[in-house]
């Protein structure tokens, strides 16, 4: 495997990780919306868990991307999701 193909594979893996982190964050946002509308204790607890899980995963991916050359749009999307999750976390 050449250096170029390794680099491409790494970039592809990082891209997929970042997209998965964004999907996880979006699932957490959906759980919060559901909890806000139902106000059931189980829904609220589930939403809080999803937000914490998504924040952890998102930060893990951001750490992996820290020294990598990846599209600025992806970094920005991750930052925006982190900001939204932090706002939702404060609701709990």
WOTA-V524204 format. One record per residue. SS is DSSP state (H for helix, E for strand, - for the rest). BURIAL is + if it has 16 or more other C-alpha atoms within 10 Angstrom, else -. Layout:
{{SS | BURIAL} {SS | BURIAL}}
This chain:
{{- | -} {- | -} {H | -} {H | -} {H | -} {H | -} {H | -} {H | -} {H | -} {H | -} {H | +} {H | -} {H | -} {H | +} {H | +} {H | -} {H | +} {H | +} {H | +} {H | +} {H | +} {H | +} {H | -} {H | +} {H | +} {H | +} {H | +} {H | +} {H | +} {H | -} {H | +} {H | +} {H | +} {H | +} {H | +} {H | -} {H | -} {H | -} {- | -} {- | -} {H | -} {H | -} {H | +} {H | +} {H | -} {H | +} {H | +} {H | +} {H | +} {H | +} {H | +} {H | +} {H | -} {H | +} {H | +} {H | -} {H | +} {H | +} {H | -} {H | -} {H | +} {H | +} {H | -} {H | -} {H | +} {- | -} {- | -} {- | -} {- | -} {- | -} {- | -} {H | -} {H | -} {H | +} {H | -} {H | -} {H | -} {H | +} {H | +} {H | -} {H | +} {H | +} {H | -} {H | +} {H | +} {H | -} {H | -} {H | +} {H | +} {H | -} {H | -} {- | -}}
